[in-house]
Amino acid sequence: MKAAGLGCFGFILGAILGGVIGVALGFAWTSVAHTSDFEGYSGMLVFYSFMPIGIIAGGLIGAVGLALLATRSDKPPHLPMR
């Protein structure tokens, strides 16, 4: 239950952070590639391409990362006696 809860929280947190990083990378890409600003083309490129990719990737990374963190055990593994 703990892993599922932290996984959902990680998805939301990762999606927000991934969206912000995606927008930042998109703006950097449009300035490096000299994308045209005619009729908002560069803005559409950022918000319809880079932001959704960042949201999806960040959400998946955050969910898997926090779920794996929740399933870790602090106890040492049980070793059989000889």
Chimera marker file (.cmm) of the C-alpha trace (Angstrom):
<marker_set name="trace">
<marker id="1" x="0.000" y="0.000" z="0.000" r="1" g="1" b="0" radius="0.5"/>
<marker id="2" x="2.876" y="2.298" z="0.830" r="1" g="1" b="0" radius="0.5"/>
<marker id="3" x="4.474" y="1.691" z="-2.577" r="1" g="1" b="0" radius="0.5"/>
<marker id="4" x="1.228" y="2.467" z="-4.418" r="1" g="1" b="0" radius="0.5"/>
<marker id="5" x="0.679" y="5.695" z="-2.499" r="1" g="1" b="0" radius="0.5"/>
<marker id="6" x="4.227" y="6.891" z="-2.983" r="1" g="1" b="0" radius="0.5"/>
<marker id="7" x="4.079" y="5.800" z="-6.619" r="1" g="1" b="0" radius="0.5"/>
<marker id="8" x="1.032" y="8.000" z="-7.231" r="1" g="1" b="0" radius="0.5"/>
<marker id="9" x="2.646" y="10.900" z="-5.403" r="1" g="1" b="0" radius="0.5"/>
<marker id="10" x="5.838" y="10.380" z="-7.392" r="1" g="1" b="0" radius="0.5"/>
<marker id="11" x="3.859" y="10.401" z="-10.644" r="1" g="1" b="0" radius="0.5"/>
<marker id="12" x="2.245" y="13.743" z="-9.829" r="1" g="1" b="0" radius="0.5"/>
<marker id="13" x="5.472" y="15.313" z="-8.588" r="1" g="1" b="0" radius="0.5"/>
<marker id="14" x="7.466" y="13.914" z="-11.493" r="1" g="1" b="0" radius="0.5"/>
<marker id="15" x="4.876" y="15.107" z="-14.027" r="1" g="1" b="0" radius="0.5"/>
<marker id="16" x="5.016" y="18.658" z="-12.705" r="1" g="1" b="0" radius="0.5"/>
<marker id="17" x="8.799" y="18.705" z="-12.634" r="1" g="1" b="0" radius="0.5"/>
<marker id="18" x="9.026" y="16.996" z="-16.025" r="1" g="1" b="0" radius="0.5"/>
<marker id="19" x="6.665" y="19.555" z="-17.564" r="1" g="1" b="0" radius="0.5"/>
<marker id="20" x="8.765" y="22.429" z="-16.269" r="1" g="1" b="0" radius="0.5"/>
<marker id="21" x="11.969" y="20.832" z="-17.527" r="1" g="1" b="0" radius="0.5"/>
<marker id="22" x="10.313" y="20.077" z="-20.872" r="1" g="1" b="0" radius="0.5"/>
<marker id="23" x="9.271" y="23.707" z="-21.312" r="1" g="1" b="0" radius="0.5"/>
<marker id="24" x="12.762" y="24.924" z="-20.408" r="1" g="1" b="0" radius="0.5"/>
<marker id="25" x="14.386" y="22.494" z="-22.847" r="1" g="1" b="0" radius="0.5"/>
<marker id="26" x="11.860" y="23.454" z="-25.524" r="1" g="1" b="0" radius="0.5"/>
<marker id="27" x="12.629" y="27.143" z="-25.188" r="1" g="1" b="0" radius="0.5"/>
<marker id="28" x="16.341" y="26.367" z="-25.300" r="1" g="1" b="0" radius="0.5"/>
<marker id="29" x="15.798" y="24.231" z="-28.419" r="1" g="1" b="0" radius="0.5"/>
<marker id="30" x="13.885" y="26.979" z="-30.221" r="1" g="1" b="0" radius="0.5"/>
<marker id="31" x="16.638" y="29.499" z="-29.559" r="1" g="1" b="0" radius="0.5"/>
<marker id="32" x="19.456" y="27.142" z="-30.542" r="1" g="1" b="0" radius="0.5"/>
<marker id="33" x="17.680" y="25.880" z="-33.684" r="1" g="1" b="0" radius="0.5"/>
<marker id="34" x="16.450" y="29.400" z="-34.612" r="1" g="1" b="0" radius="0.5"/>
<marker id="35" x="12.839" y="28.215" z="-34.890" r="1" g="1" b="0" radius="0.5"/>
<marker id="36" x="10.510" y="30.704" z="-36.556" r="1" g="1" b="0" radius="0.5"/>
<marker id="37" x="8.245" y="32.775" z="-34.291" r="1" g="1" b="0" radius="0.5"/>
<marker id="38" x="5.775" y="33.407" z="-37.112" r="1" g="1" b="0" radius="0.5"/>
<marker id="39" x="2.217" y="33.021" z="-35.768" r="1" g="1" b="0" radius="0.5"/>
<marker id="40" x="3.456" y="31.366" z="-32.577" r="1" g="1" b="0" radius="0.5"/>
<marker id="41" x="5.129" y="28.390" z="-34.219" r="1" g="1" b="0" radius="0.5"/>
<marker id="42" x="7.909" y="28.170" z="-31.630" r="1" g="1" b="0" radius="0.5"/>
<marker id="43" x="5.432" y="28.336" z="-28.750" r="1" g="1" b="0" radius="0.5"/>
<marker id="44" x="3.297" y="25.605" z="-30.270" r="1" g="1" b="0" radius="0.5"/>
<marker id="45" x="6.408" y="23.480" z="-30.726" r="1" g="1" b="0" radius="0.5"/>
<marker id="46" x="7.296" y="23.864" z="-27.064" r="1" g="1" b="0" radius="0.5"/>
<marker id="47" x="3.844" y="23.348" z="-25.575" r="1" g="1" b="0" radius="0.5"/>
<marker id="48" x="2.616" y="20.613" z="-27.941" r="1" g="1" b="0" radius="0.5"/>
<marker id="49" x="5.848" y="18.611" z="-28.218" r="1" g="1" b="0" radius="0.5"/>
<marker id="50" x="8.373" y="19.224" z="-25.464" r="1" g="1" b="0" radius="0.5"/>
<marker id="51" x="5.994" y="19.721" z="-22.532" r="1" g="1" b="0" radius="0.5"/>
<marker id="52" x="3.939" y="16.506" z="-23.047" r="1" g="1" b="0" radius="0.5"/>
<marker id="53" x="7.099" y="14.454" z="-23.528" r="1" g="1" b="0" radius="0.5"/>
<marker id="54" x="8.512" y="15.947" z="-20.311" r="1" g="1" b="0" radius="0.5"/>
<marker id="55" x="5.272" y="15.272" z="-18.411" r="1" g="1" b="0" radius="0.5"/>
<marker id="56" x="5.124" y="11.632" z="-19.498" r="1" g="1" b="0" radius="0.5"/>
<marker id="57" x="8.806" y="10.926" z="-18.885" r="1" g="1" b="0" radius="0.5"/>
<marker id="58" x="8.875" y="12.774" z="-15.553" r="1" g="1" b="0" radius="0.5"/>
<marker id="59" x="5.709" y="11.083" z="-14.333" r="1" g="1" b="0" radius="0.5"/>
<marker id="60" x="6.988" y="7.604" z="-15.141" r="1" g="1" b="0" radius="0.5"/>
<marker id="61" x="10.416" y="8.239" z="-13.654" r="1" g="1" b="0" radius="0.5"/>
<marker id="62" x="8.910" y="9.746" z="-10.504" r="1" g="1" b="0" radius="0.5"/>
<marker id="63" x="6.388" y="6.935" z="-10.031" r="1" g="1" b="0" radius="0.5"/>
<marker id="64" x="8.899" y="4.153" z="-10.525" r="1" g="1" b="0" radius="0.5"/>
<marker id="65" x="11.543" y="5.899" z="-8.451" r="1" g="1" b="0" radius="0.5"/>
<marker id="66" x="9.385" y="6.518" z="-5.397" r="1" g="1" b="0" radius="0.5"/>
<marker id="67" x="7.742" y="3.089" z="-5.634" r="1" g="1" b="0" radius="0.5"/>
<marker id="68" x="11.159" y="1.429" z="-5.655" r="1" g="1" b="0" radius="0.5"/>
<marker id="69" x="12.218" y="3.626" z="-2.757" r="1" g="1" b="0" radius="0.5"/>
<marker id="70" x="9.133" y="2.541" z="-0.807" r="1" g="1" b="0" radius="0.5"/>
<marker id="71" x="9.754" y="-1.171" z="-1.393" r="1" g="1" b="0" radius="0.5"/>
<marker id="72" x="13.312" y="-1.063" z="-0.093" r="1" g="1" b="0" radius="0.5"/>
<marker id="73" x="13.808" y="-2.872" z="3.165" r="1" g="1" b="0" radius="0.5"/>
<marker id="74" x="15.995" y="-1.426" z="5.908" r="1" g="1" b="0" radius="0.5"/>
<marker id="75" x="16.432" y="-4.865" z="7.465" r="1" g="1" b="0" radius="0.5"/>
<marker id="76" x="19.476" y="-6.899" z="6.486" r="1" g="1" b="0" radius="0.5"/>
<marker id="77" x="18.662" y="-10.003" z="4.450" r="1" g="1" b="0" radius="0.5"/>
<marker id="78" x="18.064" y="-13.167" z="6.465" r="1" g="1" b="0" radius="0.5"/>
<marker id="79" x="21.040" y="-15.499" z="6.284" r="1" g="1" b="0" radius="0.5"/>
<marker id="80" x="20.613" y="-19.130" z="7.286" r="1" g="1" b="0" radius="0.5"/>
<marker id="81" x="22.641" y="-20.421" z="10.214" r="1" g="1" b="0" radius="0.5"/>
<marker id="82" x="25.395" y="-22.936" z="9.474" r="1" g="1" b="0" radius="0.5"/>
<link id1="1" id2="2" r="1" g="1" b="0" radius="0.2"/>
<link id1="2" id2="3" r="1" g="1" b="0" radius="0.2"/>
<link id1="3" id2="4" r="1" g="1" b="0" radius="0.2"/>
<link id1="4" id2="5" r="1" g="1" b="0" radius="0.2"/>
<link id1="5" id2="6" r="1" g="1" b="0" radius="0.2"/>
<link id1="6" id2="7" r="1" g="1" b="0" radius="0.2"/>
<link id1="7" id2="8" r="1" g="1" b="0" radius="0.2"/>
<link id1="8" id2="9" r="1" g="1" b="0" radius="0.2"/>
<link id1="9" id2="10" r="1" g="1" b="0" radius="0.2"/>
<link id1="10" id2="11" r="1" g="1" b="0" radius="0.2"/>
<link id1="11" id2="12" r="1" g="1" b="0" radius="0.2"/>
<link id1="12" id2="13" r="1" g="1" b="0" radius="0.2"/>
<link id1="13" id2="14" r="1" g="1" b="0" radius="0.2"/>
<link id1="14" id2="15" r="1" g="1" b="0" radius="0.2"/>
<link id1="15" id2="16" r="1" g="1" b="0" radius="0.2"/>
<link id1="16" id2="17" r="1" g="1" b="0" radius="0.2"/>
<link id1="17" id2="18" r="1" g="1" b="0" radius="0.2"/>
<link id1="18" id2="19" r="1" g="1" b="0" radius="0.2"/>
<link id1="19" id2="20" r="1" g="1" b="0" radius="0.2"/>
<link id1="20" id2="21" r="1" g="1" b="0" radius="0.2"/>
<link id1="21" id2="22" r="1" g="1" b="0" radius="0.2"/>
<link id1="22" id2="23" r="1" g="1" b="0" radius="0.2"/>
<link id1="23" id2="24" r="1" g="1" b="0" radius="0.2"/>
<link id1="24" id2="25" r="1" g="1" b="0" radius="0.2"/>
<link id1="25" id2="26" r="1" g="1" b="0" radius="0.2"/>
<link id1="26" id2="27" r="1" g="1" b="0" radius="0.2"/>
<link id1="27" id2="28" r="1" g="1" b="0" radius="0.2"/>
<link id1="28" id2="29" r="1" g="1" b="0" radius="0.2"/>
<link id1="29" id2="30" r="1" g="1" b="0" radius="0.2"/>
<link id1="30" id2="31" r="1" g="1" b="0" radius="0.2"/>
<link id1="31" id2="32" r="1" g="1" b="0" radius="0.2"/>
<link id1="32" id2="33" r="1" g="1" b="0" radius="0.2"/>
<link id1="33" id2="34" r="1" g="1" b="0" radius="0.2"/>
<link id1="34" id2="35" r="1" g="1" b="0" radius="0.2"/>
<link id1="35" id2="36" r="1" g="1" b="0" radius="0.2"/>
<link id1="36" id2="37" r="1" g="1" b="0" radius="0.2"/>
<link id1="37" id2="38" r="1" g="1" b="0" radius="0.2"/>
<link id1="38" id2="39" r="1" g="1" b="0" radius="0.2"/>
<link id1="39" id2="40" r="1" g="1" b="0" radius="0.2"/>
<link id1="40" id2="41" r="1" g="1" b="0" radius="0.2"/>
<link id1="41" id2="42" r="1" g="1" b="0" radius="0.2"/>
<link id1="42" id2="43" r="1" g="1" b="0" radius="0.2"/>
<link id1="43" id2="44" r="1" g="1" b="0" radius="0.2"/>
<link id1="44" id2="45" r="1" g="1" b="0" radius="0.2"/>
<link id1="45" id2="46" r="1" g="1" b="0" radius="0.2"/>
<link id1="46" id2="47" r="1" g="1" b="0" radius="0.2"/>
<link id1="47" id2="48" r="1" g="1" b="0" radius="0.2"/>
<link id1="48" id2="49" r="1" g="1" b="0" radius="0.2"/>
<link id1="49" id2="50" r="1" g="1" b="0" radius="0.2"/>
<link id1="50" id2="51" r="1" g="1" b="0" radius="0.2"/>
<link id1="51" id2="52" r="1" g="1" b="0" radius="0.2"/>
<link id1="52" id2="53" r="1" g="1" b="0" radius="0.2"/>
<link id1="53" id2="54" r="1" g="1" b="0" radius="0.2"/>
<link id1="54" id2="55" r="1" g="1" b="0" radius="0.2"/>
<link id1="55" id2="56" r="1" g="1" b="0" radius="0.2"/>
<link id1="56" id2="57" r="1" g="1" b="0" radius="0.2"/>
<link id1="57" id2="58" r="1" g="1" b="0" radius="0.2"/>
<link id1="58" id2="59" r="1" g="1" b="0" radius="0.2"/>
<link id1="59" id2="60" r="1" g="1" b="0" radius="0.2"/>
<link id1="60" id2="61" r="1" g="1" b="0" radius="0.2"/>
<link id1="61" id2="62" r="1" g="1" b="0" radius="0.2"/>
<link id1="62" id2="63" r="1" g="1" b="0" radius="0.2"/>
<link id1="63" id2="64" r="1" g="1" b="0" radius="0.2"/>
<link id1="64" id2="65" r="1" g="1" b="0" radius="0.2"/>
<link id1="65" id2="66" r="1" g="1" b="0" radius="0.2"/>
<link id1="66" id2="67" r="1" g="1" b="0" radius="0.2"/>
<link id1="67" id2="68" r="1" g="1" b="0" radius="0.2"/>
<link id1="68" id2="69" r="1" g="1" b="0" radius="0.2"/>
<link id1="69" id2="70" r="1" g="1" b="0" radius="0.2"/>
<link id1="70" id2="71" r="1" g="1" b="0" radius="0.2"/>
<link id1="71" id2="72" r="1" g="1" b="0" radius="0.2"/>
<link id1="72" id2="73" r="1" g="1" b="0" radius="0.2"/>
<link id1="73" id2="74" r="1" g="1" b="0" radius="0.2"/>
<link id1="74" id2="75" r="1" g="1" b="0" radius="0.2"/>
<link id1="75" id2="76" r="1" g="1" b="0" radius="0.2"/>
<link id1="76" id2="77" r="1" g="1" b="0" radius="0.2"/>
<link id1="77" id2="78" r="1" g="1" b="0" radius="0.2"/>
<link id1="78" id2="79" r="1" g="1" b="0" radius="0.2"/>
<link id1="79" id2="80" r="1" g="1" b="0" radius="0.2"/>
<link id1="80" id2="81" r="1" g="1" b="0" radius="0.2"/>
<link id1="81" id2="82" r="1" g="1" b="0" radius="0.2"/>
</marker_set>
